[in-house]
Amino acid sequence: MLRSKYQGLRFADGPVAKKKQTNPITLVVLGYLLLILVGAILLRLPVSLRTPISFLEALFTATSAVCVTGLSVLDISSTFTHFGDWVLLVLMQLGGLGIMTVSTTLILLAGMHPGFNHQSVLLSAFSQEGNIDPSKILKAVLPFTFILELIGAAVYFTQFSGATLYDRIFVSVFQAVSSFCNVGFTLFPDSLVQFQLNPLVNISTCVLALAGGFGFLAVTELQYVFDFKQRKVRKISLHTRIATFGTLFVVAASVLVFSLTEWNNTLGDLSVGQKFESTLFMAFTSRTAGLNTVDVPGLCASSLFFFIVIMFIGANPGSCGGGVKVTTAAVIGLLGFNRLLGREKTQVLGRTIPETTVDKAVRIFVVAIVVIVLATLILLCTEIPGGVSGAGQSSFLKVLFEVVSAYSTCGLSMGLTSELSTVGRIVICCVMFIGRMGPLFLISAVAGRVQNTTWFAEEDIMVG
């Protein structure tokens, strides 16, 4: 009798277990963490430094660059060499475009095709449609980004003088990337204060910051809103209409508030035209770009509080900007308005917003509030001497401003960043990372999908 060559082998009972697939969102989070770590190591190299820095300082700077925030515990211009500045430039560009954009580009350049999970995460970052070819997204996103940055760099080059040709070119490119990616880093010690009365620098910065924070989907739809062949206006999606109207509303409200609060304060010595120019610059860049032409600590308390509000709102989805996003804030506002009118559904502009979208907006809003409250509470304990003393009470706005700026990846500061303790720097790093990734994105990376198949019995409570 022949013996089978498989005799003696033991087989596991039951069906063969399927290999567990890696969550693509987890890979994105790990990709950002790896990029930050590599950036910190490169920034710590002797070739990158003019003066020695600690690893935590390098890590903070790399996190701020990758998370397109712009907060810094160092003077960028005097700390890093040209090599270090190039590292920052690359980190800002990669952080602004996003890990999935860069990785998908490399996959396509290598002649391969991204997997389904890879495509789904990329599509969720730039579009609400699920049937778009990733290569078409990249062909629209990358040229749009690089062309605008090139035009911005050319304009900056004509205005940045008093340096060698190489320095002028590099500083112009660095500033263009920083403005478009809404980072807020500059190679000038006073941000852009010295260019407060320079119309070309102000206009270029506002355009770059607005384009980088407007969102790919909205920009694309507005770009092709008019059909020249058929000579008619194409229909615009509800998302783009809300994103556009919301952005215009925030900018208009910012101009109005800053004009009322700062007209005779920080702008008191300027002419009417110069005041309007500075006010417009603040309105466009204070939401998420983090660039300033005025002394932020010198602003009055009402302006600083309004800064906190618009930083919290931030830019549009699918952009380089941060915050809870304009459309999220709009959905929350529309939800409250419709409930006050007694409507069960959230309606606007002749459309009903799906409950899943409303639920997501509420969760984003709630988690953002929780993160900001917890981080502010920690910093009040670690950064303010005396706890509940007079100094602590007067510095509350300073701490809250710092935390909201970090979460919204804005980068404006009232001067607290350079004074942060070790614990404070770690907290701000975490807040910047959460703000860039998005709280729900991070939760999805570590938690499985919850199946709501059963509910507990209802019991009413008193409210109001």
Helices and strands as residue ranges (DSSP letters): H 24-44, G 46-48, H 55-66, H 76-79, H 82-97, H 99-109, H 116-126, H 134-159, H 165-180, G 193-195, H 199-214, H 216-223, E 226-227, E 232-233, H 238-262, H 272-285, G 296-298, H 301-313, H 326-340, E 346-348, E 351-353, H 355-382, H 390-394, H 396-407, G 417-419, H 422-437, H 439-446
